[in-house]
Amino acid sequence: IAVVTTYVDRYIFPNVIREMERVISDAGYFTQIAFTYNTLERESTILGKFLESNNVDGIIIEPTKSGLPNPNTKLYEDIIDQGIPIIFINSYYPDLSLPHVAMDDSRAGLLAVDYLIGAGHTKIAGIFKSDDRQGHLRYSGFMNGLIAAELSVHDDNIIWIDTEDINHMGDNERRILNRLKGCTACVCYNDEVAVSIIEICKRNLIRVPEDLSIVSIDDSDLASHCEIPLTSVAYPITELGKMAAQNLLHLIEDNSFDANYDFSPILTIRNSVKRIDVIK
């Protein structure tokens, strides 16, 4: 069984992969691990090798830059034609009819913003990832929460970043600060982004949560170990890895099996949100 993720040794990925490997090994299969670094070129190379070798019984793969049109669609279609079952994790490509196991990212964005609204915040910024579909869905949930609460939606309080930006958040510091201006709270795409935002705030004497409350998504180790422990929407790390592996094994046995599954997120509350008294 091939397991392909964007990263293999950072953030939430080691725990996800470990759980997949356990289930796959228990079923008598070997695990072949590869990673794309979220680059389309590397995804193309990995898929091409699968086609050349034809030695995998199934593939669990995290799509690369799923928020953008994908030039590797033909490679996926060729793998499908070879009868090799594929399951996407975390996201999927809408133009491919393949199953996915993921978190309900729209619901995650809604939970995050609803918690801030419930704490009295009305001027809420959002920072989301543009090149991954998860970012689009989390933004959608965020916006739905604001609209349902009849709060104003200001485009200039939304910050879009991509994979490369996450690794160099300091390069965008001035733009980020300009977009946060006037807001008392911010929903961050994930814990990596939230930690960088806290560092930017610290350099610019903005206190978290006194001046800016933050809710993040994923509830990784970064959230609990952060200087300001983060309130974060929990990503089902072990459950997702286990479900993806089990569903792929079912697909290998029965190609009509419905392997789709979306986990409902929950919120882990910590210290990064200040409650504001609402004047009535």
Secondary structure, DSSP 4 states (H G I P E B T S, - for coil): -EEEES-SSSTTHHHHHHHHHHHHHHTT---EEEE-TT-HHHHHHHHHHHHHH---S-EEEPPSSTTS--TTHHHHHHHHHTT--EEEES---TTS---EEEE-HHHHHHHHHHHHHHTT--SEEEEEESSSHHHHHHHHHHHHHHHHTT----GGGEEEE-HHHHTTGGGGHHHHHHHHTT-SEEEESSHHHHHHHHHHHHHTT--TTTT-EEEEEE--HHHHHSSSPPEEEEP-HHHHHHHHHHHHHHHHH-TT----EEEPPEEEP-SS----PPP-
